[in-house]
Amino acid sequence: MTTVDTVRSKHDNGLGFFAWSHNQNQVWKGSLDCISFEQGAIKDKLLALNKPCYIVKVAGKIGVTNDGYLSPLDQNTTATVELLLSVPPLRIQQLGDPNFLTFHGVKYAYVTGAMAGGIASEEMVIALGKEQILSSFGAGGLSPDRLESAINQIQQALPNGPYAFNLIHSPNEPAIERRAVDLYLKYQVRTVEASAFLDLTANIVYYRAAGLSLNASNQIEIKNKVIAKISRREVATKFLQPAPARILKELVEQGLISELQATLAAKVPMADDITVEADSGGHTDNRPLVCLLPSIIALRDEIQAQYHYEKPIRIGVAGGIGTPHSALAAFMMGAAYIMTGSINQSCVESGACEYTKKLLAQAEMADMMMAPAADMFEMGVKLQVLKRGTMFPMRAQKLYELYRAYDSIEDIPLAEREKLEKQVFRKTIAEVWEGTAAYLSQKNPEKLGKAVNNPKLKMAVIFRWYLGLSSRWSSTGEKGREVDYQIWCGPAMGGFNDWVRGSYLSEQNNRHVVDVAYQIMTGAAFLYRIQSLKIQGLQMSDYYSQYHPVHTANFSGLI
Ligand SMILES: Cc1cc2nc3c(=O)[nH]c(=O)nc-3n(C[C@H](O)[C@H](O)[C@H](O)COP(=O)(O)O)c2cc1C
């Protein structure tokens, strides 16, 4: 271990690279030939993360090497090379919580979050899973048949994982949530990403408890892992605690879980991991990560002190992660893992159409805005979408304003209605209602009955036709409807585009999810190295501290 001397002397190599001398209780030993003094070569040495990095001074010049070794200073040593600073090797597996890696059987503390409607596609989950990176399939909004087919395809490609499936809370349609749980239990899907929960439901408790048993050593075995995505302390609390006794009792009474499972469920938390979601694409509370993460970590600590779980719950982060810098910031704040979302939608493997990916690749930080959400339209819930290149957010906002201002479609002034029919729906309101009624008569006759007798609800149902379809148009690439594409996206996309500008990743056809994950994690490890050198007193120009993605044909197993 070297320590920074209180009285330091400055060394300058003339390349914008200054270092402060260390308290020298060690010397560097090795061949002078392996020391680099030239800019490009120095950068390469800093980038060699799997090797240590020694900053040395030879004949008044500062150089960098990855070779040689440190040895204790003894009286007889007369070193021609002065050791200024050193940093150890840094593998990207070292970022985050090592327990996350073992628990999920993954290589990196990096996860890709679910994106509804299969935008987080089978292809995406499989590509990442093959590299031992956890990815959550976007089950939200898909039919049970489509979900079942995704489970089959993913399990066939990844018989030993890793993969996760999204279990999204459906407040209005609990049957949908239940059907997903039934499929996950039937096919032994062992990891779910639970999201949009405001409170625990019997469905998520059923999934968790049904996977509990005692092993031969009488220890609780958790087969069904839960990663809960939250943005509020109240909801985090529910997942940090064991399942409520009331729900467990009901499940036992219904014969869905055993008495033993109910007893075990009272001893383990509802989730193994909590993803704290800050300002993200899609549904978001727009909270800043720097405020939210410490608060949830403190909450976890409080609850851990109360329950003394054998395996403490890990806290990861999502929302705004799109660069090595944001990834490193999250790890340095104590995140056990990072989750990305928006940036993956622009990748080759995403279920979004080409046109959408192109818009995403051009997006800048300020090109996003909050727009009314289809699922909770009447409640005024909003989600974060792309505004550049699409009229969706403005049109959806207009629909919400009309909904607020009038009690029925008929109350809306004729001129406004005509505008809606011509510009937004491109159909008459009567035609939209006819189509919607036909759909609801199949899917939700009860709702149809209510809408027929409630003009305000009927208006909401008509407006939601547009809000629902606009997401699908962005996935299927509906021609002629480009201006109406609803594209969920957060500022992370703009951050990513800024970072990759001028590199091969600026072209969306080069964006592969595995590569993006690798570049972000490698960049984060590199920036960590740079920051630790800076903290020790090394001053360097921007040239050395920037990490630009460089195409690596086959990075698998490199680091
Ligand atoms: C297009 C899109 C669809 C999403 N759909 C879902 C979803 O169905 N379920 C879910 O839990 N999260 C969903 N998310 C959130 C992501 O899983 C992830 O948590 C979030 O995007 C991370 O923040 P970021 O967008 O800033 O990277 C979605 C995000 C996007 C961009």
The ligand as an SDF file (V2000), in Angstrom:
LIG
                    3D

 31 33  0  0  0  0  0  0  0  0999 V2000
  -39.5910    1.3050  -24.1180 C   0  0  0  0  0  0  0  0  0  0  0  0
  -39.5850    0.9960  -22.6530 C   0  0  0  0  0  0  0  0  0  0  0  0
  -40.5070    0.1130  -22.1440 C   0  0  0  0  0  0  0  0  0  0  0  0
  -40.4740   -0.2280  -20.7830 C   0  0  0  0  0  0  0  0  0  0  0  0
  -41.3660   -1.1400  -20.3080 N   0  0  0  0  0  0  0  0  0  0  0  0
  -41.2520   -1.5870  -19.0340 C   0  0  0  0  0  0  0  0  0  0  0  0
  -42.0640   -2.6550  -18.5570 C   0  0  0  0  0  0  0  0  0  0  0  0
  -42.9160   -3.1750  -19.2590 O   0  0  0  0  0  0  0  0  0  0  0  0
  -41.8600   -3.0990  -17.2920 N   0  0  0  0  0  0  0  0  0  0  0  0
  -40.8980   -2.5590  -16.4780 C   0  0  0  0  0  0  0  0  0  0  0  0
  -40.7160   -3.0050  -15.3640 O   0  0  0  0  0  0  0  0  0  0  0  0
  -40.1340   -1.5260  -16.9040 N   0  0  0  0  0  0  0  0  0  0  0  0
  -40.2780   -1.0590  -18.1590 C   0  0  0  0  0  0  0  0  0  0  0  0
  -39.4470   -0.0560  -18.6060 N   0  0  0  0  0  0  0  0  0  0  0  0
  -38.3940    0.4620  -17.7110 C   0  0  0  0  0  0  0  0  0  0  0  0
  -37.0820   -0.2810  -17.9390 C   0  0  0  0  0  0  0  0  0  0  0  0
  -37.1670   -1.6270  -17.6100 O   0  0  0  0  0  0  0  0  0  0  0  0
  -35.9610    0.3330  -17.0900 C   0  0  0  0  0  0  0  0  0  0  0  0
  -36.2630    0.1930  -15.7270 O   0  0  0  0  0  0  0  0  0  0  0  0
  -35.7810    1.8130  -17.3810 C   0  0  0  0  0  0  0  0  0  0  0  0
  -35.8870    2.0490  -18.7530 O   0  0  0  0  0  0  0  0  0  0  0  0
  -34.4290    2.2650  -16.8810 C   0  0  0  0  0  0  0  0  0  0  0  0
  -34.2820    3.6270  -17.0390 O   0  0  0  0  0  0  0  0  0  0  0  0
  -33.6590    4.3110  -18.3620 P   0  0  0  0  0  0  0  0  0  0  0  0
  -34.7690    4.3220  -19.3520 O   0  0  0  0  0  0  0  0  0  0  0  0
  -33.2950    5.6570  -17.9000 O   0  0  0  0  0  0  0  0  0  0  0  0
  -32.5060    3.4610  -18.7820 O   0  0  0  0  0  0  0  0  0  0  0  0
  -39.5070    0.3460  -19.9420 C   0  0  0  0  0  0  0  0  0  0  0  0
  -38.5940    1.2680  -20.4650 C   0  0  0  0  0  0  0  0  0  0  0  0
  -38.6230    1.5970  -21.8020 C   0  0  0  0  0  0  0  0  0  0  0  0
  -37.6250    2.5640  -22.3360 C   0  0  0  0  0  0  0  0  0  0  0  0
  1  2  1  0
  2  3  1  0
  2 30  2  0
  3  4  2  0
  4  5  1  0
  4 28  1  0
  5  6  2  0
  6  7  1  0
  6 13  1  0
  7  8  2  0
  7  9  1  0
  9 10  1  0
 10 11  2  0
 10 12  1  0
 12 13  2  0
 13 14  1  0
 14 15  1  0
 14 28  1  0
 15 16  1  0
 16 17  1  0
 16 18  1  0
 18 19  1  0
 18 20  1  0
 20 21  1  0
 20 22  1  0
 22 23  1  0
 23 24  1  0
 24 25  2  0
 24 26  1  0
 24 27  1  0
 28 29  2  0
 29 30  1  0
 30 31  1  0
M  END
$$$$
